[in-house]
Amino acid sequence: NETASQPMKSNLFKSILSTQPNTRYKRNQYNRKFTSNLSAKMSATFGAKSAVATEERKKFGAPRPQANFFFGVKLEDENLLKRLEGVQKECCDKLPTMSARHASKIHKLHITTSVFTVQSEEDFETLINSIKEVCKGKTLDEMPKSFGVQGLGSFGSSVVWVGMQQNDSKDDFINTIDAFNRELRECEGMKPIIEHKNRAFTPHITLINTRGKFPLKTNWIPSLDANYPEGFGEQPVRSIELLCMAMSDPVTGFYKSFGRIDLNQKSTSENRFEQHANYQDFVKGKEEDDKKWEERRKERAANIKM
């Protein structure tokens, strides 16, 4: 009987959905229920010991602190920036449903070389002292004077980037940055501060990043890349800057610089790393940024009510 089978199919479909935590809501609902049942079982089995286990679980399940500083090489060559702006527009034309806010601002284009999570003034001082210590060595003397920018690629379905031209300069750049980061990580107190990834360092310049909000179709990338066999240009490497992710320079619009490694200086120079700001500047900037976001939130809420 066809009409009788329809409710059966509907119930079957619902039962399948209930067993598949395929949405964030269902996953959270499942996790809360599982944790509650686990706590009850542990309390009955281990008694007072469960309190310790609960605290450990809370510690384990606590959200990971967000990275807030990074070392980056800023793209400054005007001809290179113009070409990248053009290819970025071509990429956006291939993605008509994408929001413009997912396209990187041209004046902020850079190559990230290290990422840091600074949670206190003590962390910041540890980071600064470690940078100064590593800069005394000769590791950065191997940094190439420039690198070519060539090749379009993607990370998954959320990031579109351009890479470095494959030559000795790229190899020298990667090897120098890997050695520099390794030496930083070995400094006292730096392991929880510097981000460490098991995958190989891939120098790239992000043109588009949807941050996982929606998947991008990237099957057009090879054909667009074929239009630029000579690449996009050359970028001199004069310095590496310690930058804050959440703050911008009021004059240039680039990320706010908290320090700069001058690669033209010799490794023996005490002035190779120049600090531009301190932790209190970061705290003040963060408070101002939070205040701006709160004002925008209230403004949006008021517009919705109207």
HUTA-V632818 format. One record per residue. RES is the residue in three letters. SS is DSSP state (a for helix, b for strand, c for the rest). Layout:
RES | SS
RES | SS
This chain:
ASN | c
GLU | a
THR | a
ALA | a
SER | a
GLN | a
PRO | a
MET | a
LYS | a
SER | a
ASN | a
LEU | a
PHE | a
LYS | a
SER | a
ILE | a
LEU | a
SER | a
THR | a
GLN | c
PRO | c
ASN | c
THR | c
ARG | a
TYR | a
LYS | a
ARG | a
ASN | a
GLN | a
TYR | a
ASN | a
ARG | a
LYS | a
PHE | a
THR | a
SER | a
ASN | a
LEU | a
SER | a
ALA | a
LYS | a
MET | a
SER | a
ALA | a
THR | a
PHE | a
GLY | c
ALA | c
LYS | a
SER | a
ALA | a
VAL | a
ALA | a
THR | a
GLU | a
GLU | a
ARG | a
LYS | a
LYS | a
PHE | a
GLY | a
ALA | c
PRO | c
ARG | c
PRO | c
GLN | c
ALA | c
ASN | c
PHE | b
PHE | b
PHE | b
GLY | b
VAL | b
LYS | b
LEU | c
GLU | c
ASP | c
GLU | a
ASN | a
LEU | a
LEU | a
LYS | a
ARG | a
LEU | a
GLU | a
GLY | a
VAL | a
GLN | a
LYS | a
GLU | a
CYS | a
CYS | a
ASP | a
LYS | c
LEU | c
PRO | c
THR | c
MET | c
SER | c
ALA | a
ARG | a
HIS | a
ALA | b
SER | c
LYS | c
ILE | a
HIS | a
LYS | a
LEU | c
HIS | b
ILE | b
THR | b
THR | b
SER | b
VAL | b
PHE | b
THR | c
VAL | c
GLN | c
SER | c
GLU | a
GLU | a
ASP | a
PHE | a
GLU | a
THR | a
LEU | a
ILE | a
ASN | a
SER | a
ILE | a
LYS | a
GLU | a
VAL | a
CYS | a
LYS | c
GLY | c
LYS | c
THR | a
LEU | a
ASP | a
GLU | a
MET | c
PRO | c
LYS | c
SER | b
PHE | b
GLY | b
VAL | b
GLN | b
GLY | b
LEU | b
GLY | b
SER | b
PHE | b
GLY | c
SER | c
SER | c
VAL | b
VAL | b
TRP | b
VAL | b
GLY | b
MET | b
GLN | c
GLN | c
ASN | c
ASP | a
SER | a
LYS | a
ASP | a
ASP | a
PHE | a
ILE | a
ASN | a
THR | a
ILE | a
ASP | a
ALA | a
PHE | a
ASN | a
ARG | a
GLU | a
LEU | a
ARG | a
GLU | a
CYS | c
GLU | c
GLY | c
MET | c
LYS | c
PRO | c
ILE | c
ILE | b
GLU | c
HIS | c
LYS | c
ASN | c
ARG | c
ALA | c
PHE | c
THR | c
PRO | c
HIS | b
ILE | b
THR | b
LEU | b
ILE | b
ASN | b
THR | c
ARG | c
GLY | c
LYS | c
PHE | c
PRO | c
LEU | c
LYS | c
THR | c
ASN | c
TRP | c
ILE | a
PRO | a
SER | a
LEU | a
ASP | a
ALA | c
ASN | c
TYR | c
PRO | c
GLU | c
GLY | c
PHE | c
GLY | b
GLU | b
GLN | b
PRO | b
VAL | c
ARG | c
SER | b
ILE | b
GLU | b
LEU | b
LEU | b
CYS | b
MET | b
ALA | b
MET | b
SER | b
ASP | c
PRO | c
VAL | c
THR | c
GLY | c
PHE | c
TYR | b
LYS | b
SER | b
PHE | b
GLY | b
ARG | b
ILE | b
ASP | b
LEU | c
ASN | c
GLN | c
LYS | c
SER | c
THR | c
SER | c
GLU | c
ASN | c
ARG | c
PHE | b
GLU | b
GLN | b
HIS | c
ALA | c
ASN | c
TYR | a
GLN | a
ASP | a
PHE | a
VAL | a
LYS | a
GLY | a
LYS | a
GLU | a
GLU | a
ASP | a
ASP | a
LYS | a
LYS | a
TRP | a
GLU | a
GLU | a
ARG | a
ARG | a
LYS | a
GLU | a
ARG | a
ALA | a
ALA | a
ASN | a
ILE | a
LYS | a
MET | c
